[in-house]
Amino acid sequence: MAKRKTVLINPKNYDYSLFDESTKKAFAETISFMEQKGNAEIRKDSLAKTWAHDFNEYQGEHGIYATLLTAKGYGDNPESRFDLFRICPYSELLGFYSGAYQYTYQVSILGVSPVWMGDNEEQKQDLAKLLQEGNVFAFGMSEKKPGADLYSNAATLRPVGDGTYVANGNKYYIGNANFAPKIPTLGKNEETGEWCFWVVDRNNRHYNYVKDIDTKLSGLCTLGEYEMIEYPITKAEILKEGDGAFADGLSTVNIGKFTCGWSELGIVSHALYEAVTHANRRILYGHKVTEVFPHIRSFLSESYCRANAMKLYSLRAMDYFRMMSSEDRRYLLFNPIIKNKVTREGDKVMNLIMDVVCAKGYETDTYMSEAMLSAGMYTRLEGTAHVNMALVMKFMKNYFFSEKEYPEFGIVSEAKDDSNIFSQTMGGLSKVEFPNYEKAYKGIDISNVKLFKQQIDLFRELLMMGAPDVSMLKNMDYMLNWGEIFCNVVYAQLVLEASKLYEVEDELVDQIFAHFIRDTAKFALAQINSQDNTDVQMEYFWNITKVLPAVNKEKDLKFWQEYVEVLDGGYMPKGGVVGLDYLNN
């Protein structure tokens, strides 16, 4: 049986092989809607900033969100369940057509999660009913002044007697806030200072929708600001109180961050089809651009490798998330890398693509014109570069030195309700242990994989012989490149695991790891050039930069021809414009 040359999706021949019938139906109906609407109409709506009423009504009529986002045991559909194996790829599929479509869905995931995590059975039953009616949902956590500092949230509940309260406060940058019928909202008890999650009704006169927040991509999706003014709350509206309420908020964000990377996957996959088709059909000086400019082939091949690596990492990280438990919390490292690195890799892909297509990428009737904006948006939400990197680095010591054994598992594709992810706990990051990273590399005879392993071993030795001291560890500017190298190591491990499980061709894995080697050397060189390191640290960073990927231009050309160039015309949507003008010449 032939191995896979790609794990990127193509709606024209979508692979349903690991899905059950209810999942296949939801995806096929979505593809049918999007393909019939076509690229031109989607772009037209986006430019006109028309909220996606048509698709949201369509998904409601077909019960798509109800099927995907209703926890098992609720609602009338026995096939409904909160199953990451379809929730995440559905984000990828929506992102393929527009990151704005996915945003409405992603925010709905955020909006339903605190209810399923909460203690209020009445609200769960009501949520199932609202999902069946086709509604979208919102998540009331962020505020304007504190921004990403969630601990500084200022929304309050004030007890007024007989177990009742009034809520006051403002929530900002809230997706779907003008359409969601109910919004889980996080704040504090004004008297006790305890956290609390409660639900507000958009139709209540004490709920005030302040304004839309305009962004370059608002239109198909919406962002808004709302406030509660002496809003009456009873026990019937309270989801959870105490530290558990805040923990549910963080757990919800953890789930939402995970879907960001999947949407980025869909975005860059579609853009890559467009870019290859454009470049390979463009004639300059009587020749195809891809024939006379080898750097164009190089940029597109790199984009292909990085996009496939993004998908492989995300697939394997999903397995770890689905298998999470109080005994296995490795997902706490793998999940923020989805938000921190997968989205940034997507941004890199779009930069490479824009350097290929140039002016064409700015024409608003192309998908790329939106993709270059939305890819960067996912990257920069929540202060990704520093917030998630700081979190990732908390695991560095245990990743390299704990060597704990866990039961092995392969692709976790079972059609099951992932209710375990609703039981995440706060704290204890220093206690999360990992198996020996070398296990992923055993039996691998691929040149660039073995070379990258040399860089990893050097970095581990560096941590033994020249670990950063306390003052260095507290300096995020100093530690950023250490974190980047560590992210590369973890990223490569899961990419390698997934490449085995999904039977990916060695040639693709070899090309992917060549980029891992270059990236790691780049971060090591940046550390040398920008920071005051010890002599031992300098020596190890220099040695890391000296590990070079195996370069073979004949193999690179063969890779371009057999893996990348074949994307030319591989996806041509209704109303698409890229490639048609050259065919008609």
C-alpha positions in Angstrom: 0.0 0.0 0.0 1.4 3.4 -1.0 2.3 5.8 1.8 0.7 9.3 2.1 2.3 12.2 0.3 0.2 14.7 2.1 -2.2 14.9 5.1 -3.7 18.2 3.9 -7.4 18.3 3.1 -9.1 18.8 -0.3 -12.9 19.2 -0.2 -13.1 17.8 -3.7 -12.0 14.4 -2.4 -12.4 14.7 1.4 -11.2 11.6 3.3 -14.0 10.3 5.5 -12.4 7.0 6.2 -12.0 7.4 9.9 -15.5 9.1 10.5 -18.8 7.5 11.4 -21.9 8.2 9.3 -23.2 11.1 11.4 -19.8 12.9 11.2 -19.5 12.2 7.5 -23.0 13.7 7.0 -22.2 16.9 8.9 -19.0 17.4 6.9 -20.5 16.5 3.5 -23.4 18.9 4.1 -21.0 21.7 4.9 -18.9 21.0 1.9 -22.0 21.0 -0.3 -23.1 24.4 1.0 -19.7 26.0 0.6 -19.0 24.6 -2.8 -22.4 25.6 -4.1 -22.0 29.1 -2.7 -18.5 29.3 -4.2 -15.5 31.5 -3.7 -16.9 34.6 -5.5 -19.9 34.8 -3.2 -17.9 34.2 -0.1 -15.5 36.9 -1.0 -18.4 39.2 -1.9 -19.9 38.7 1.6 -16.6 39.2 3.3 -16.0 42.5 1.5 -19.5 43.7 2.2 -19.1 42.7 5.9 -22.2 40.6 5.7 -22.6 38.3 8.8 -22.9 34.7 7.6 -26.7 34.3 8.2 -27.0 31.9 5.3 -24.5 29.4 6.6 -25.6 29.7 10.2 -29.2 29.1 9.2 -28.1 26.2 7.0 -26.1 24.5 9.8 -29.1 25.0 12.1 -31.5 23.4 9.7 -29.2 20.4 9.3 -28.4 20.2 13.0 -24.6 20.5 12.4 -23.6 22.4 15.5 -26.2 20.4 17.5 -24.5 17.2 16.4 -20.9 18.4 17.0 -21.3 20.4 20.2 -24.0 18.7 22.3 -22.5 16.6 25.1 -23.6 12.9 25.0 -26.9 12.2 26.8 -28.4 15.6 26.0 -30.7 16.6 23.2 -32.7 14.3 20.9 -30.0 13.1 18.6 -28.3 9.9 19.8 -25.3 10.7 17.6 -24.6 14.0 19.3 -21.4 14.1 21.4 -18.5 16.5 22.2 -15.9 14.6 20.2 -12.6 16.3 19.4 -11.9 13.9 16.5 -14.6 15.7 14.6 -14.8 19.0 16.4 -11.1 19.9 15.4 -11.2 18.7 11.8 -14.5 20.7 11.4 -12.5 23.8 12.4 -10.0 23.0 9.7 -12.8 22.5 7.1 -14.5 25.9 7.9 -11.1 27.6 7.9 -10.5 26.2 4.4 -13.4 28.3 3.2 -12.9 31.3 5.5 -11.4 31.8 8.9 -14.4 34.0 9.7 -16.8 31.0 9.3 -14.6 29.1 11.7 -14.5 32.0 14.2 -18.3 31.8 14.7 -17.9 28.1 15.3 -14.9 28.4 17.6 -16.6 31.0 19.8 -19.6 28.7 20.0 -17.3 25.9 21.3 -16.1 28.4 23.9 -19.7 29.3 24.7 -21.0 25.8 25.3 -18.0 24.4 27.2 -18.5 26.2 30.6 -22.1 24.9 30.6 -21.1 21.3 30.0 -18.4 21.7 32.7 -20.7 23.4 35.1 -23.0 22.0 37.9 -26.3 23.4 36.6 -28.4 20.6 35.0 -31.2 23.0 34.0 -28.8 25.1 32.0 -27.4 22.0 30.3 -30.9 20.9 29.2 -31.6 24.4 28.0 -28.3 24.5 26.0 -29.1 21.3 24.2 -32.5 22.7 23.2 -30.9 25.9 22.0 -28.3 24.0 20.0 -31.1 22.0 18.4 -32.8 25.2 17.4 -29.6 26.1 15.5 -28.2 28.9 17.7 -24.6 30.1 17.9 -23.0 30.9 21.3 -20.6 33.4 23.0 -18.2 33.3 25.9 -18.1 36.2 28.3 -14.6 36.1 29.8 -12.3 38.8 28.4 -12.6 42.5 29.3 -11.2 45.7 27.8 -8.9 46.9 30.6 -7.1 43.7 31.8 -6.9 42.2 28.3 -5.1 38.8 28.6 -4.8 39.3 32.4 -7.9 37.2 33.3 -7.2 37.4 37.0 -8.0 41.1 36.8 -11.6 40.6 35.5 -13.9 43.2 37.1 -17.4 41.8 36.4 -19.2 41.3 39.7 -22.1 39.5 41.4 -23.6 41.4 44.3 -25.7 39.3 46.8 -29.1 41.0 47.4 -30.7 38.4 49.7 -32.7 35.2 49.5 -30.0 33.6 47.3 -30.3 36.2 44.5 -27.8 38.5 43.1 -27.3 41.4 40.6 -24.6 41.3 38.0 -22.7 44.3 36.8 -19.7 44.7 34.4 -18.5 44.9 30.9 -17.2 42.2 28.6 -15.2 43.1 25.5 -14.0 41.5 22.3 -16.7 38.9 22.6 -17.6 36.9 19.4 -21.3 36.3 18.6 -22.3 38.5 21.5 -25.1 40.1 19.4 -26.5 36.8 18.2 -26.0 34.3 21.0 -29.2 33.7 23.0 -27.3 33.0 26.3 -23.7 33.9 27.3 -21.7 32.2 30.1 -20.0 35.0 31.9 -17.1 35.0 34.4 -16.8 37.3 37.3 -16.4 37.6 41.1 -18.7 37.6 44.1 -18.5 41.3 45.2 -18.7 40.3 48.9 -16.5 37.2 49.1 -14.2 37.7 46.1 -14.9 34.2 44.9 -15.0 33.4 41.2 -18.4 32.6 39.7 -19.7 31.6 36.2 -23.2 32.6 35.5 -25.4 32.8 32.4 -27.0 36.0 31.0 -29.8 36.1 28.4 -29.3 38.5 25.5 -33.0 39.4 25.5 -33.0 40.5 29.1 -33.5 44.3 29.4 -30.5 44.4 31.8 -28.3 43.1 29.1 -26.9 45.9 26.9 -25.1 45.2 23.7 -22.8 48.2 23.5 -21.3 48.0 20.1 -19.7 46.0 17.3 -15.9 45.9 17.3 -14.7 46.5 13.8 -11.7 44.6 12.5 -10.4 43.8 9.0 -12.1 40.4 9.1 -15.4 41.3 10.9 -18.5 40.8 8.7 -18.8 37.1 8.2 -18.1 36.9 11.9 -18.8 39.5 14.6 -17.1 40.8 17.7 -18.8 42.9 20.2 -18.9 44.5 23.6 -21.8 44.0 26.1 -22.5 45.1 29.6 -24.7 43.9 32.5 -26.5 46.7 34.4 -28.1 45.5 37.7 -28.8 42.2 35.9 -30.8 39.9 38.2 -29.2 36.5 38.8 -30.6 33.5 40.7 -29.2 30.0 41.4 -30.9 28.9 38.2 -28.4 31.0 36.2 -25.2 30.0 38.1 -23.0 27.4 36.5 -20.3 27.1 39.1 -18.8 29.0 42.1 -15.3 29.2 43.7 -11.9 28.3 42.2 -13.6 25.7 40.0 -15.4 28.4 38.1 -12.1 30.0 37.2 -10.6 26.6 36.4 -13.5 26.0 34.0 -12.7 29.3 32.3 -9.1 28.3 31.7 -10.1 24.9 30.6 -12.5 26.4 28.1 -9.7 28.7 26.8 -7.5 25.6 26.5 -10.1 23.9 24.3 -10.6 27.1 22.2 -6.9 27.6 21.7 -6.6 24.1 20.4 -9.2 24.8 17.6 -7.2 27.9 16.5 -4.4 25.8 15.1 -6.9 23.6 13.2 -8.5 26.6 11.5 -5.0 27.9 10.5 -4.5 24.5 8.8 -7.5 24.9 6.6 -6.5 28.5 5.8 -3.0 27.7 4.6 -4.1 24.5 2.8 -6.5 26.5 0.6 -4.0 29.3 0.1 -1.3 26.7 -0.9 -3.6 25.3 -3.7 -4.1 28.8 -5.0 -0.4 29.7 -4.8 0.8 26.6 -6.6 -1.8 26.9 -9.3 -1.0 30.6 -9.8 2.8 30.2 -9.9 2.8 27.1 -12.1 0.5 28.6 -14.7 2.1 32.0 -14.9 4.2 32.7 -18.0 7.1 35.1 -17.7 9.5 35.7 -20.5 8.0 32.8 -22.4 8.5 30.3 -19.5 6.5 29.1 -16.5 7.6 31.0 -13.4 8.3 27.7 -11.6 10.7 26.6 -14.3 12.9 29.7 -14.5 12.9 30.7 -10.8 14.1 27.9 -8.5 13.5 30.0 -5.4 9.8 30.0 -6.2 9.8 26.2 -6.2 11.8 26.3 -2.9 9.3 28.7 -1.3 6.3 26.6 -2.3 8.0 23.3 -1.3 8.8 24.8 2.1 5.2 25.9 2.5 4.1 22.4 1.6 6.4 20.9 4.2 5.4 23.4 7.0 1.7 22.9 6.3 2.0 19.2 6.5 4.0 19.4 9.7 1.3 21.6 11.2 -1.3 19.0 10.4 0.8 16.1 11.7 1.5 17.8 15.0 -2.2 18.7 15.4 -3.3 15.2 14.7 -1.0 13.7 17.3 -1.7 16.5 19.9 -5.4 15.7 19.5 -4.7 12.1 20.5 -3.0 13.2 23.7 -5.8 15.6 24.5 -8.5 12.9 24.0 -6.5 10.6 26.3 -5.9 13.2 29.0 -6.6 12.2 32.6 -5.4 13.1 36.1 -2.5 10.6 35.6 -1.6 11.8 32.1 -1.5 15.6 31.7 1.1 15.8 28.9 -1.6 17.7 26.9 -0.8 20.7 29.0 2.5 21.0 27.1 1.2 19.9 23.7 -1.9 22.2 23.6 -0.2 25.6 24.0 2.2 24.6 21.2 -0.9 24.4 18.9 -1.6 28.1 19.7 2.0 29.2 20.1 3.7 27.4 17.2 1.2 25.8 14.8 -0.5 29.2 14.2 2.9 30.9 13.8 3.9 28.2 11.3 0.8 29.1 9.4 1.8 32.7 9.4 5.2 31.7 8.0 3.5 29.7 5.3 1.4 32.7 4.3 4.5 35.0 4.2 6.2 32.5 1.8 3.1 32.3 -0.3 2.8 36.0 -0.6 6.4 36.2 -1.7 5.5 33.9 -4.5 2.2 35.4 -5.6 3.0 39.0 -4.8 0.4 41.4 -6.2 -2.0 38.6 -7.0 -2.3 37.9 -3.3 -3.8 41.4 -2.7 -6.6 41.1 -5.2 -9.8 40.7 -3.2 -11.3 38.1 -5.4 -8.6 35.6 -4.3 -8.8 33.4 -1.2 -5.2 34.5 -0.4 -6.3 38.1 0.2 -8.2 37.0 3.2 -5.8 34.2 4.3 -2.9 36.6 4.7 -4.9 38.5 7.3 -6.7 35.7 9.1 -3.5 33.6 9.5 -1.8 36.5 11.3 -4.9 37.0 13.4 -4.9 33.5 14.9 -1.2 33.9 15.6 -1.5 37.1 17.6 -4.7 36.6 19.7 -4.0 36.3 23.4 -0.4 37.6 23.2 0.7 34.3 21.8 4.5 34.9 21.6 5.0 35.5 25.3 1.9 34.1 27.1 2.0 30.6 25.6 5.8 30.5 25.4 6.1 31.2 29.1 3.7 28.4 29.7 5.6 25.9 27.5 8.9 26.6 29.2 7.6 25.4 32.5 7.8 21.8 31.2 11.3 21.9 29.8 13.1 20.3 32.7 10.7 17.4 33.1 10.5 16.8 29.3 14.2 16.1 29.1 14.9 14.5 32.5 11.8 12.7 34.0 11.5 9.6 31.8 8.1 8.4 33.0 6.5 5.4 31.3 2.9 5.7 30.0 0.6 3.2 28.2 1.1 3.4 24.4 -1.8 4.5 22.2 -2.2 5.0 18.5 -4.7 7.1 16.6 -7.5 7.9 19.0 -10.4 7.8 16.5 -13.2 6.3 18.5 -16.6 7.9 18.2 -16.7 8.9 21.9 -17.8 11.8 24.1 -14.6 13.5 25.3 -16.1 14.5 28.6 -12.7 13.9 30.3 -11.5 17.2 28.9 -14.2 18.9 31.0 -12.3 17.7 34.1 -9.1 19.6 33.6 -7.4 20.9 36.8 -5.3 24.0 37.6 -1.7 24.0 38.8 0.8 21.2 39.3 2.6 21.8 36.0 6.0 21.0 37.6 4.7 17.5 38.4 3.8 16.6 34.8 6.3 14.0 33.6 7.2 12.7 30.2 8.8 9.5 28.7 12.2 9.6 27.2 12.0 11.7 24.0 14.4 9.2 22.2 11.6 6.7 21.9 10.1 8.6 19.0 13.4 8.3 17.1 14.0 4.6 17.5 14.2 2.7 14.2 14.2 5.8 12.1 16.7 5.8 9.2 16.0 9.2 7.6 19.0 11.4 7.3 17.6 14.7 8.4 15.7 13.1 11.3 19.0 11.7 12.6 20.7 15.1 12.1 17.9 16.9 14.0 18.4 14.3 16.8 22.0 15.5 17.1 20.7 19.0 17.8 18.3 17.8 20.4 21.0 15.9 22.2 23.2 19.0 22.2 20.4 21.0 23.7 19.8 18.4 26.4 23.6 18.5 27.2 23.4 22.3 27.4 20.6 22.0 30.0 22.9 19.7 32.0 26.1 21.6 31.6 25.0 25.2 31.3 21.4 25.5 32.4 20.2 29.1 32.8 20.4 30.5 36.3 17.5 32.0 38.3 18.0 35.5 36.9 18.1 34.2 33.3 15.0 32.1 33.9 13.1 35.2 35.0 14.1 37.2 32.0 11.7 36.4 29.2 13.8 38.2 26.6 16.8 36.0 27.4 14.8 32.8 27.5 12.7 33.3 24.3 15.2 31.5 22.0 15.6 28.7 24.5 11.8 28.3 24.4 11.8 28.4 20.6 14.3 25.5 20.5 12.4 23.6 23.1 9.1 24.1 21.1 10.9 22.7 18.0 11.9 19.6 19.9 8.4 18.9 21.2 6.9 19.8 17.8 9.2 17.4 16.0 8.4 14.5 18.4 4.7 14.7 17.7 5.2 15.2 13.9 7.4 12.1 13.9 4.9 10.0 15.9 2.0 11.1 13.6 4.1 10.4 10.5 4.4 6.8 11.6 0.8 6.4 12.5 -0.5 8.0 9.3 2.1 6.2 7.2 3.6 9.3 5.6 6.3 9.0 2.9 9.9 9.2 4.2 10.7 11.8 1.5 8.2 14.2 3.1 9.4 13.5 6.6 13.0 14.1 5.5 12.1 17.5 3.9 10.2 18.5 7.0 13.1 17.8 9.3 15.5 19.7 7.1 13.4 22.8 8.0 13.4 21.8 11.7 17.3 21.8 11.6 17.4 25.2 9.9 14.9 26.7 12.4 16.8 25.4 15.4 20.1 26.7 14.1 18.5 30.1 13.5 17.2 30.3 17.1 20.6 29.2 18.4 22.3 31.9 16.3 19.8 34.5 17.5 20.7 33.6 21.1 24.4 34.0 20.4 23.9 37.4 18.6 21.5 39.0 21.0 22.1 37.8 24.6 24.9 37.7 27.2 25.5 34.0 27.5 28.1 32.0 29.6 31.0 30.5 27.8 29.5 27.0 28.2 26.2 28.2 26.7 28.0 29.9 23.8 29.9 26.7 23.0 26.7 24.6 22.9 24.7 27.1 20.9 27.5 27.3 18.3 27.6 23.5 18.1 23.9 23.5 17.5 24.3 25.9 14.6 27.0 23.7 13.0 24.5 20.8 12.5 23.5 21.2 8.8 20.7 19.5 7.0 21.5 17.1 4.2 21.1 19.1 0.9 20.5 17.4 -2.4 19.1 19.6 -5.2 18.2 16.7 -7.4 16.0 15.3 -4.6 14.5 18.8 -4.0 13.5 19.0 -7.6 12.0 15.5 -7.5 10.1 16.5 -4.4 8.7 19.6 -6.1 7.6 17.6 -9.1 6.0 14.7 -7.2 4.6 16.3 -4.1 4.0 20.1 -4.7 3.6 20.8 -8.4 0.8 18.2 -8.5 -1.3 20.7 -6.5 -1.7 22.8 -9.6 -5.4 22.8 -10.3 -6.0 20.3 -7.5 -8.6 22.5 -5.9 -10.5 24.9 -8.2 -13.7 26.3 -6.4 -16.8 27.6 -8.0 -16.2 31.3 -8.6 -12.4 30.9 -8.2 -10.2 33.1 -10.4 -6.7 31.9 -9.8 -5.2 30.0 -12.8 -8.2 30.5 -15.2 -6.7 33.6 -16.9 -3.6 31.7 -17.8 -5.5 28.8 -19.1 -7.4 31.1 -21.4 -4.3 32.7 -22.9 
